[in-house]
Amino acid sequence: MRESLKAALGGMIAALSVVVMLITYLSPFLVYTAPPFAGVLLIVILEEIDGKWAFGVYTAISLLSLFLIADKEAAVFYAVFFGYYPILRHALSARIRKNGAVLAIGCAVFNLSLMLAVGVCSFVFHVDYSEFAEYGRIFAVCFVLLMNVCYLFYDLLLRRLCQLYRIRFQPLIRRMFR
C-alpha cells in the first residue's frame, strides 16, 4: 500500500475513533463503553498496514481525545488501556500460540492499567471516586472483578472481530485500495 493511502486510512480511522469518543457526551455509561469501541477500530490499521502505523494512530487518537473530550475519564481509559490493547494483543498473538498465556498477560496488563487509569483520573483530573469509599471495600473489589469480566469480553470481541474482518471486510478494503 502506498504511503499516501496509509496516511489517508490512518487519518480516517483516527477521526472516526475521536467521533466515537465524543459520544461520551450523551450518557454517563458511555464513559466505559466508548473507549473499547474506539480501540476496536484499530483492527483495520493492524490488518491493512502494521503495528507501527497502528501505534501512531493510537497516539494521535489519545492526544486528540485528551485535548478535545470533556470527559477525561474516558480519554484516560482509552490512552491507558483500550487504545493500545489491540496492538498488544496482535503482537502477543503473533509470538505466543497459547491463547491462555495471551489472556493471562493481557489480564495482568489490564489490572495494572486499570489502577493507573484510576490514579491518573483521581490525582491529575480530579475525578471523584468517593462512591468507592461510601460503599466500602466490597464495592471496589466488585468493581475490579466486573472490569475484569469486561476485559475478558473485550478480548473475545477483539478475536472475533479480527476473524470477521479478515473474512468479510478485508477483501473489500483491499479491492478499494488497489
Residue, then its C-alpha position, 0 to 999 in steps of 0.5 A: m500500500r502506498e504511503s499516501l493511502k496509509a496516511a489517508l486510512g490512518g487519518m480516517i480511522a483516527a477521526l472516526s475513533v475521536v467521533v466515537m469518543l465524543i459520544t461520551y457526551l450523551s450518557p454517563f455509561l458511555v464513559y466505559t463503553a466508548p473507549p473499547f469501541a474506539g480501540v476496536l477500530l484499530i483492527v483495520i490499521l493492524e490488518e491493512i498496514d502494521g503495528k507501527w502505523a497502528f501505534g501512531v494512530y493510537t497516539a494521535i487518537s489519545l492526544l486528540s481525545l485528551f485535548l478535545i473530550a470533556d470527559k477525561e475519564a474516558a480519554v484516560f481509559y482509552a490512552v491507558f488501556f483500550g487504545y493500545y490493547p489491540i496492538l498488544r494483543h496482535a503482537l502477543s498473538a503473533r509470538i505466543r500460540k497459547n491463547g491462555a498465556v495471551l489472556a493471562i498477560g493481557c489480564a495482568v496488563f489490564n489490572l495494572s492499567l486499570m489502577l493507573a487509569v484510576g490514579v491518573c483520573s483521581f490525582v491529575f483530573h480530579v475525578d471523584y471516586s468517593e462512591f468507592a469509599e461510601y460503599g466500602r471495600i466490597f464495592a471496589v473489589c466488585f468493581v475490579l472483578l466486573m472490569n475484569v469480566c469486561y476485559l475478558f469480553y473485550d478480548l473475545l470481541l477483539r478475536r472475533l472481530c479480527q476473524l470477521y474482518r479478515i473474512r468479510f471486510q478485508p477483501l473489500i478494503r483491499r479491492m478499494f485500495r488497489 
